[in-house]
Amino acid sequence: MIRIVGAHGNNLRHVAVEIPLGLFTCVTGVSGSGKSTLIVDTLYGHTAARLNGARVDAAPAERIEGLEQNRSGDRY
């Protein structure tokens, strides 16, 4: 499980979400609701920086939990 807590980039207002691992997961919502900000700017940005040392400007979030469990090639 990946947990994003306190995401507040662009139009997000301290959103908390849990995303299960090993499943196909869709993020849906109306236009302008923050789907891309949540997944691309927040989750991808923080994941790329933490796991690969990428230099990206990630959208702000209080914390993202669950990334460390897959760092060593652990099973989902």
VENURPE-V217661 format. One record per backbone hydrogen bond with DSSP energy under -0.5 kcal/mol. NH is the residue of the N-H (numbers start at 1). CO is the residue of the C=O. E is the energy in kcal/mol with one decimal. If there is no record, write none. Layout:
NH:CO:E, NH:CO:E
This chain:
2:19:-2.9, 3:65:-2.5, 4:17:-2.7, 5:3:-0.5, 5:63:-2.8, 7:15:-2.5, 8:60:-2.3, 12:9:-2.8, 14:12:-0.5, 15:7:-2.4, 17:4:-2.5, 19:2:-3.3, 20:18:-0.5, 25:23:-0.7, 28:26:-0.6, 33:30:-1.7, 38:34:-2.6, 39:35:-2.5, 40:36:-1.8, 41:36:-1.7, 42:37:-1.9, 43:38:-2.3, 44:39:-2.5, 45:40:-1.1, 46:42:-2.4, 47:43:-2.5, 48:44:-3.0, 49:45:-1.8, 50:46:-2.6, 51:47:-2.8, 52:47:-0.6, 52:48:-1.4, 53:49:-0.8, 54:48:-2.0, 56:54:-1.0, 58:56:-1.2, 59:41:-1.9, 62:5:-1.1, 63:5:-1.9, 65:3:-3.0, 70:67:-1.2, 71:68:-1.1, 73:70:-1.2
